[in-house]
Amino acid sequence: MHPLKVLNYQKKTTVSELEKGDSIHEKFLEKEELEELLTIANKDGLEGDLLAFTMLAYTGLRIGEMIALKWPDIDFNNQTLRIYKTYYNPTNNKLKYQLLTPKTEGSIRTITIDPILIDLLKIHRNEQDKIKKENKPFYNDNKFIFATNEGYPKTIKHIAIRMNRLLKKTIIKKHVTPHSFRHTHTSLLIEANVHIKEIQERLGHSDISTTMDIYAHMTKNIKKEASTKFSNLMKDLSENISNNKYL
């Protein structure tokens, strides 16, 4: 084949790829949907719900990374969070869990967290201290933040059940999971104009294909919003044109 033809060749987009772009929004909650869910969590959530789902949404942590968190991982003074381990428990047996190192070095990271999370963590720590005292004879204190009344880390299944309970109280119809908060965080960072490389580092991504998919979706929304703003700005002029005042 002639070299120029190789340079000019472009792969044709498939139907499945186009459909994927249209359905990516099902992987995460829009800002308004997140607000609704967290409002319900604040109003009707059970112990730890508001902190758990705010943590997932405001940090983009993987669910296993969040469950593995211990109090020493939080630097309250500098408002940072250290991520270097993940929770593994395929049987959902509270006693048979493992704490593993992340699959990639990029997943080991320190991130800045929002002041609202710092406040929620302090409230949670005080409540947990009361539970420790009440259940002292059988409380296994391994310093887990998201712990049961016995001190064991909560299971992923437990978090998922709590999330589904809250979703039923909303008008959200998407089939979302705790992992969807990670994609939600990605979309919010993109909306805040955070650079894609910074997003990759914050989320500990080795493969950013999903990030790019969400980026494409968000960019499309931003372009649509820009068009709407322009239309609103030019509304009077457009009406005058349509009424032939300038023709």
C-alpha positions, 0 to 999 in steps of 0.5 A, a space after each residue: 500500500 502507498 505510504 500516503 494511503 496509510 497515513 490517510 486511513 481512518 478506522 470507521 466507528 462501529 455501531 457498538 462503539 457509538 452505542 457505548 458512548 450513549 450508554 456511558 451515563 448509566 455508569 455514574 450518577 449525575 450531580 443532581 442524582 448524587 445530591 438526591 441520594 446523599 440527602 436521603 442517606 442523611 435523612 434515612 440512612 443507617 449507621 455509617 451510610 452517609 459517611 460511606 457514600 460521601 466518602 465514595 463520591 468525594 474520593 473516587 475510592 474503590 469499594 475495597 480500598 474504602 473498606 480497608 481504611 483504618 484511622 491512621 490512614 487519615 491525616 486530619 491536620 493536612 486533610 489527606 487520605 493514604 491509600 495503600 491496601 484493599 479489602 478482599 473477601 469473596 465469601 463475605 464471611 466477616 472473619 475470613 477477609 484479607 488486606 492485600 496490596 493494590 494490583 499496581 503501584 499507581 494505586 498507592 497514593 495520598 489524596 486531599 479530601 474535602 472538609 465535609 469528609 473530615 467533619 463526618 469522620 470526626 463525628 463517626 469516630 466519636 460514635 464508634 468510640 461509644 460502640 467500643 465502650 459498650 461492646 468492649 468485651 467482644 469488640 475486636 479493635 483493629 482500627 477499621 473506620 467502616 467497622 461492625 459493632 464487633 470491630 470487623 470490617 464491613 463487607 462489600 455486600 453489606 455496603 451494596 445492600 445499604 445502597 440499594 435500600 437508599 436507592 429505593 427511596 429515590 427516583 433514580 432508575 439507573 442500575 448503579 453499584 458502589 463502584 458507580 461512585 468512582 465513575 461519579 467522582 470522575 465525572 465531577 472532576 471533569 466537570 470541574 475542569 481537572 486535567 485528565 492526568 490529575 484525575 488518573 493519579 487521584 483515582 490510581 488508574 492504570 487503564 483510563 479507558 473508562 475515564 476517557 469514556 466518561 470524559 467524552 460523555 461529559 464533553 458532549 454535555 458541556 458542548 450542549 450546555 454551551 450551545 444552550 447558553 449561547 441560545 439564551 444569550 441571543 434569544 432576543 436577537 433571534 426572536 427579532 430575526 424570526 419576526 423579520 425585523 432585520 430582513 
